[in-house]
Amino acid sequence: MDLFHEIPDGMVILRTKGVFKQAKVFRRGADVFAAHGSGFIRLLQHSGTTIPTTHWLDLDAQNVSHPVGRAPTWNAR
């Protein structure tokens, strides 16, 4: 089973309906997630997430690449 793992010192800024929030960053496989409530939301391409009204604005996490227009991915090094 592939579990969620926190990326140490990783942070993301999320915006939902004009409200900004800073959240911890997690990985599951190569996918990158943000903590949201009691669960997780996946960070998608073009600053989207798995919640249509929530967008990510900035992401800083070790071993995570996020080329413009593509979904962030975790790269084991």
C-alpha positions in Angstrom: 0.0 0.0 0.0 1.3 3.5 -0.9 0.8 5.9 2.0 1.0 9.7 2.4 4.4 11.0 3.5 5.1 14.5 4.7 7.7 16.4 2.7 9.9 18.0 5.5 9.7 21.8 5.5 7.4 21.7 2.4 4.7 24.4 2.3 2.1 25.5 -0.3 -0.2 28.5 -0.4 -3.8 27.7 -1.2 -6.6 30.1 -2.2 -10.3 29.2 -1.8 -12.9 31.8 -2.6 -10.5 34.7 -1.8 -9.2 33.2 1.4 -5.5 32.3 1.5 -4.1 29.5 3.6 -0.6 28.0 4.1 -0.6 24.2 4.2 1.9 21.3 4.6 2.9 19.3 1.6 2.7 15.5 1.2 3.6 12.9 -1.4 2.0 9.6 -2.4 4.1 7.9 -5.0 5.1 10.8 -7.4 1.9 12.8 -6.8 2.0 15.9 -4.6 -0.7 16.7 -2.1 -1.6 19.5 0.3 -3.1 19.0 3.8 -6.8 20.2 3.6 -9.1 19.8 6.7 -8.7 16.3 7.9 -7.5 15.0 4.5 -5.5 15.8 1.5 -6.0 17.5 -1.9 -3.9 16.7 -4.9 -2.0 19.5 -6.6 -2.7 19.6 -10.4 -1.5 21.4 -13.5 -2.2 25.1 -14.1 -2.4 25.7 -10.3 -5.5 23.5 -10.0 -6.4 21.0 -7.3 -8.9 18.2 -6.9 -11.3 20.7 -5.4 -12.4 23.0 -8.3 -12.7 26.1 -6.1 -9.3 25.8 -4.5 -6.0 26.7 -6.3 -2.4 26.6 -5.3 -0.4 29.8 -5.7 3.1 29.0 -4.6 4.9 25.8 -3.7 8.2 25.2 -1.9 9.2 21.6 -1.2 12.4 19.7 -1.4 12.6 17.2 -4.4 9.4 18.5 -5.9 9.5 19.9 -9.5 6.6 21.9 -11.0 7.3 23.1 -14.5 5.0 25.8 -15.8 1.7 24.3 -16.8 2.4 20.8 -15.4 1.4 19.1 -12.2 4.0 19.1 -9.4 5.8 15.8 -9.1 8.0 14.3 -6.3 11.4 13.1 -7.5 13.3 10.7 -5.2 17.0 11.6 -5.1 
